[in-house]
Amino acid sequence: MKINDWGKLCNSIQNLINMNSKELEQRLIDFAVQIIELTKTNKNNFAGNHLSGQIIRSSTSAPLNYGEARSVESSNDFIHKMQIVLKELRETFVSLKIISGAKLNSNIQFTDSLLKENNELIAIFVKSIETSKNRKNKKA
C-alpha cells in the first residue's frame, strides 16, 4: 500500500469509527448485498459456485452477528460477537482475493471496490475490539 493510500485509509477509518451502530449495521448489510450481487456474475463452474456459496455465507454472517452484538448483556459477550464479525469479514476478504486471483469474475472494478470496502470494515472492527478490550481492562 502506498503512503498516500495509507493516509486516505486512516482518515476514512477515523470518520467511520465515529458512525453510530445503526449506520455501521446498515453498512454491513449493504456490503453483504453487494457481495450477493457479485456472485450473480461469477463464472458458473465448480470453483465459481463453491466460492459464491462460501462468500455469501461469510459476508451475510457479519451483519447478522453484529446485530446480535448490539444486544448483548456483557462486555465479554460483546467482544466475542465482534470478534466473530471480524473473523467473517476476514474470511470474506480472502474469498474475494481468491475470486479475483482465479479470475472467477470479470468485473475487476467491482471486485476491487468490494476489497476496499471489506478492508475498511476490517479496520473498523479491529479498532472497535481493541477499544472495547481497553475499556473492559480499565474497569477491572
Backbone bond lengths (Angstrom), bond angles and torsions (degrees), N, CA, C in turn:
res aa  C-N    CA-C-N  psi(-1)  N-CA   C-N-CA  omega(-1)  CA-C   N-CA-C  phi
1 M - - - 1.446 - - 1.530 108.09 -
2 K 1.325 116.25 133.53 1.451 121.68 179.38 1.524 109.98 -72.65
3 I 1.332 116.37 154.55 1.465 121.36 -179.43 1.521 110.74 -58.48
4 N 1.322 117.48 -42.38 1.458 121.28 179.66 1.536 110.71 -61.92
5 D 1.343 116.29 -42.80 1.461 120.38 178.12 1.528 110.72 -64.02
6 W 1.333 116.62 -39.39 1.462 120.70 179.67 1.518 110.79 -62.76
7 G 1.336 117.19 -41.91 1.461 121.12 177.87 1.514 111.83 -62.30
8 K 1.327 116.57 -42.24 1.469 120.75 178.20 1.522 110.14 -63.71
9 L 1.338 116.04 -41.40 1.462 119.91 179.78 1.523 110.39 -63.80
10 C 1.326 117.49 -43.18 1.474 120.98 179.12 1.529 111.25 -61.23
11 N 1.332 116.97 -43.87 1.466 120.49 177.48 1.518 110.87 -62.97
12 S 1.322 116.16 -42.36 1.460 121.25 179.74 1.531 110.32 -62.76
13 I 1.324 116.20 -43.14 1.464 120.81 -179.63 1.528 110.32 -63.48
14 Q 1.325 116.95 -42.02 1.464 120.20 179.90 1.524 110.52 -60.64
15 N 1.325 117.29 -42.74 1.468 120.86 177.55 1.524 111.01 -65.07
16 L 1.313 116.49 -38.34 1.455 120.31 -176.17 1.522 112.50 -73.43
17 I 1.310 116.33 -32.66 1.464 120.10 179.23 1.519 109.80 -61.48
18 N 1.326 116.36 -29.53 1.455 121.18 -178.31 1.532 112.84 -79.02
19 M 1.333 118.94 -5.95 1.459 119.73 179.90 1.527 109.39 -72.28
20 N 1.321 116.46 153.60 1.457 119.01 -179.63 1.528 110.50 -83.31
21 S 1.319 115.58 169.54 1.465 120.44 -173.59 1.527 112.67 -63.66
22 K 1.323 116.64 -33.35 1.462 120.34 178.43 1.535 110.87 -66.68
23 E 1.322 116.30 -41.68 1.465 121.03 178.36 1.527 111.02 -66.19
24 L 1.328 116.79 -39.51 1.459 120.63 178.90 1.525 110.39 -66.55
25 E 1.315 116.95 -41.24 1.460 119.89 177.42 1.533 110.10 -60.89
26 Q 1.331 117.18 -42.86 1.464 120.03 178.88 1.525 111.21 -64.53
27 R 1.309 115.83 -36.59 1.472 119.12 178.11 1.526 110.86 -64.58
28 L 1.322 116.92 -40.37 1.466 120.59 176.45 1.526 111.33 -64.25
29 I 1.323 116.28 -40.71 1.467 120.74 177.75 1.525 110.20 -62.96
30 D 1.324 116.61 -46.72 1.464 120.93 179.30 1.525 111.03 -59.85
31 F 1.328 116.21 -40.21 1.463 120.48 178.49 1.529 110.68 -63.31
32 A 1.320 117.17 -44.79 1.468 120.67 178.98 1.530 110.89 -61.61
33 V 1.320 116.66 -40.42 1.475 120.62 178.34 1.526 109.84 -63.18
34 Q 1.321 117.29 -41.78 1.461 120.23 178.56 1.525 111.55 -64.06
35 I 1.330 116.83 -37.50 1.467 120.34 176.53 1.527 109.72 -62.91
36 I 1.321 117.18 -44.12 1.464 120.79 177.95 1.526 109.72 -58.91
37 E 1.329 117.19 -43.23 1.467 121.17 177.89 1.523 110.69 -61.40
38 L 1.340 117.35 -40.88 1.461 120.88 178.27 1.527 110.96 -60.05
39 T 1.321 116.10 -44.27 1.470 119.23 -175.30 1.534 112.21 -65.09
40 K 1.320 116.67 -22.77 1.469 119.46 178.00 1.524 111.84 -65.35
41 T 1.336 116.62 -20.47 1.463 120.35 -179.15 1.525 112.79 -111.41
42 N 1.345 117.84 7.51 1.461 119.88 174.27 1.526 109.36 -67.24
43 K 1.336 115.72 154.18 1.458 120.14 177.70 1.521 109.46 -58.86
44 N 1.318 114.77 141.56 1.458 121.41 -179.55 1.526 109.34 -90.58
45 N 1.331 115.43 72.95 1.462 121.80 175.03 1.527 107.55 -138.05
46 F 1.323 116.81 -179.40 1.465 119.44 -175.60 1.529 111.70 -56.47
47 A 1.323 116.95 -49.99 1.469 120.62 -177.93 1.526 111.04 -64.74
48 G 1.317 117.05 -44.86 1.463 120.79 179.81 1.510 111.95 -60.45
49 N 1.326 116.07 -44.97 1.472 120.21 179.86 1.524 111.56 -67.59
50 H 1.324 116.21 -41.40 1.469 120.00 -179.95 1.533 110.66 -62.23
51 L 1.326 116.03 -50.38 1.465 119.50 -178.64 1.521 112.07 -68.55
52 S 1.325 117.53 -31.41 1.469 119.66 175.99 1.518 110.40 -60.72
53 G 1.323 116.86 -46.95 1.460 120.38 178.71 1.515 112.24 -63.31
54 Q 1.329 115.36 -42.56 1.466 120.41 -178.12 1.522 111.51 -64.59
55 I 1.329 116.83 -45.41 1.468 120.33 -176.20 1.528 111.42 -72.62
56 I 1.328 116.65 -29.95 1.471 118.83 174.83 1.535 109.67 -65.83
57 R 1.332 116.31 -42.95 1.470 119.37 179.73 1.530 111.65 -62.51
58 S 1.321 116.86 -47.77 1.475 118.77 -175.80 1.532 111.81 -71.29
59 S 1.331 117.01 -40.48 1.475 118.67 -177.40 1.524 112.22 -70.92
60 T 1.323 118.20 -33.62 1.468 119.64 178.65 1.530 111.65 -80.58
61 S 1.316 116.71 -21.58 1.465 120.25 177.16 1.532 111.21 -67.73
62 A 1.328 117.05 -32.61 1.468 120.31 -177.22 1.532 112.52 -59.75
63 P 1.344 119.82 -53.73 1.469 117.79 179.73 1.532 113.00 -67.75
64 L 1.328 116.80 -31.17 1.467 119.20 178.62 1.530 110.86 -64.98
65 N 1.317 116.78 -45.10 1.466 120.29 178.76 1.518 111.77 -70.69
66 Y 1.328 117.36 -32.83 1.462 119.61 176.59 1.530 109.99 -65.98
67 G 1.317 116.56 -38.78 1.464 120.27 175.63 1.517 111.25 -58.29
68 E 1.336 116.22 -41.05 1.468 120.04 176.47 1.526 110.94 -66.95
69 A 1.331 117.06 -38.45 1.474 120.74 -178.78 1.527 111.26 -62.09
70 R 1.314 116.06 -30.39 1.468 120.00 -178.73 1.525 112.70 -69.89
71 S 1.328 117.97 -14.10 1.466 119.56 -176.49 1.532 113.17 -125.24
72 V 1.325 116.72 25.97 1.464 119.56 -179.64 1.528 111.05 -75.90
73 E 1.317 114.78 167.17 1.460 120.10 -176.72 1.524 113.81 -105.61
74 S 1.332 117.22 -9.08 1.463 118.70 -179.67 1.527 109.99 -142.16
75 S 1.333 114.88 158.73 1.467 118.98 178.73 1.523 111.05 -67.10
76 N 1.331 117.43 -33.27 1.472 120.06 176.94 1.522 111.08 -62.87
77 D 1.319 116.50 -43.73 1.465 120.69 179.52 1.530 110.45 -66.12
78 F 1.338 116.38 -39.40 1.468 120.49 178.08 1.525 110.42 -60.47
79 I 1.321 116.88 -49.19 1.466 121.24 -179.66 1.519 110.08 -60.98
80 H 1.324 116.67 -42.71 1.469 120.67 179.59 1.534 110.87 -60.54
81 K 1.317 117.57 -47.22 1.472 121.12 179.60 1.530 111.22 -63.44
82 M 1.314 116.65 -40.32 1.464 120.65 178.40 1.531 110.66 -64.70
83 Q 1.326 117.21 -35.99 1.463 120.76 177.01 1.529 110.90 -67.33
84 I 1.325 117.11 -34.15 1.467 120.31 175.76 1.523 109.93 -66.05
85 V 1.333 116.80 -43.07 1.471 120.73 176.98 1.526 109.04 -58.09
86 L 1.318 117.46 -46.89 1.455 121.91 179.94 1.530 111.20 -60.46
87 K 1.316 116.76 -43.66 1.466 121.22 178.32 1.527 110.90 -59.30
88 E 1.311 116.63 -44.26 1.472 120.93 -179.50 1.528 111.11 -67.47
89 L 1.321 117.13 -37.73 1.463 120.23 177.27 1.526 110.96 -65.89
90 R 1.319 116.94 -39.50 1.470 120.20 177.78 1.527 110.80 -66.49
91 E 1.321 116.78 -39.40 1.465 120.45 177.06 1.534 110.21 -63.12
92 T 1.321 116.42 -41.68 1.457 121.07 177.80 1.526 110.21 -61.81
93 F 1.336 116.89 -41.99 1.463 121.53 179.96 1.531 110.99 -60.01
94 V 1.333 116.16 -46.09 1.464 120.08 179.83 1.534 110.26 -64.43
95 S 1.316 117.07 -40.85 1.469 120.37 177.53 1.525 110.86 -61.01
96 L 1.328 117.04 -42.44 1.471 120.56 177.17 1.525 111.00 -61.48
97 K 1.330 117.20 -41.13 1.464 120.71 178.70 1.528 110.95 -63.86
98 I 1.325 117.12 -38.76 1.468 120.44 178.22 1.528 110.03 -67.15
99 I 1.324 116.65 -45.67 1.465 121.11 178.12 1.522 110.15 -57.25
100 S 1.315 115.89 -44.32 1.463 121.08 179.44 1.526 111.08 -66.30
101 G 1.325 116.61 -49.01 1.470 121.34 -177.41 1.518 113.30 -64.12
102 A 1.328 116.53 -36.56 1.466 121.25 -179.47 1.531 111.83 -86.41
103 K 1.323 115.20 1.27 1.468 121.37 -179.81 1.535 111.93 53.14
104 L 1.329 114.37 46.98 1.471 120.46 178.88 1.521 111.80 -85.47
105 N 1.342 116.14 -6.80 1.453 120.45 176.65 1.524 107.61 -140.74
106 S 1.317 116.26 131.69 1.468 119.94 -175.50 1.529 113.02 -85.82
107 N 1.325 117.58 -8.71 1.459 120.02 -179.10 1.533 109.20 -87.30
108 I 1.315 115.33 80.49 1.466 122.01 -174.23 1.524 111.61 -63.91
109 Q 1.326 117.72 -40.81 1.474 120.27 -179.18 1.524 111.30 -63.19
110 F 1.335 116.86 -42.17 1.461 120.38 179.63 1.526 110.22 -65.40
111 T 1.323 116.34 -44.38 1.461 120.70 178.52 1.529 110.62 -61.08
112 D 1.335 116.76 -43.59 1.469 120.34 178.67 1.529 111.57 -63.37
113 S 1.336 117.28 -39.54 1.468 119.56 179.09 1.527 110.67 -66.38
114 L 1.328 117.13 -35.09 1.464 120.39 176.99 1.525 111.06 -69.50
115 L 1.325 117.21 -37.68 1.464 120.28 175.94 1.528 110.50 -62.04
116 K 1.317 116.70 -41.09 1.471 121.29 178.88 1.533 110.36 -64.16
117 E 1.324 116.46 -47.94 1.471 120.39 179.03 1.521 110.51 -61.77
118 N 1.336 116.31 -42.76 1.460 121.51 179.63 1.530 110.38 -60.59
119 N 1.317 116.47 -43.42 1.460 121.27 179.54 1.528 111.31 -63.24
120 E 1.323 117.04 -40.49 1.466 120.64 177.79 1.530 110.97 -64.97
121 L 1.321 116.61 -42.11 1.471 119.99 178.61 1.527 110.53 -63.40
122 I 1.317 117.20 -41.42 1.467 120.35 177.20 1.525 109.77 -59.00
123 A 1.320 116.98 -45.67 1.468 120.79 -179.25 1.526 111.23 -61.59
124 I 1.318 117.18 -39.73 1.467 121.23 178.60 1.522 110.51 -61.64
125 F 1.335 116.58 -44.79 1.466 119.20 -177.44 1.519 112.65 -74.14
126 V 1.320 118.00 -33.01 1.473 119.98 174.38 1.528 109.05 -59.53
127 K 1.328 116.30 -48.02 1.470 121.33 -178.67 1.533 111.07 -65.81
128 S 1.320 116.79 -41.55 1.458 120.63 -179.00 1.532 111.21 -64.37
129 I 1.319 116.47 -41.73 1.468 120.31 178.43 1.525 109.75 -65.50
130 E 1.313 116.50 -43.51 1.460 121.18 178.39 1.532 110.81 -59.41
131 T 1.327 116.74 -46.23 1.468 121.56 178.81 1.522 110.84 -62.54
132 S 1.322 117.24 -43.45 1.470 121.30 -179.78 1.521 111.28 -63.44
133 K 1.318 117.00 -41.40 1.468 120.41 178.59 1.526 110.54 -65.34
134 N 1.341 116.80 -41.44 1.470 120.08 178.75 1.530 111.25 -63.14
135 R 1.324 117.56 -42.68 1.466 121.10 178.36 1.512 110.92 -63.72
136 K 1.325 116.62 -40.97 1.467 121.33 -179.78 1.527 109.75 -64.23
137 N 1.330 116.89 -42.44 1.461 120.57 -179.42 1.525 112.17 -67.53
138 K 1.322 117.32 -32.46 1.476 120.53 177.75 1.524 111.50 -68.37
139 K 1.331 116.18 -32.37 1.468 120.85 -179.92 1.530 110.96 -74.93
140 A 1.328 116.41 -26.66 1.472 120.62 -175.12 1.507 112.73 -73.99
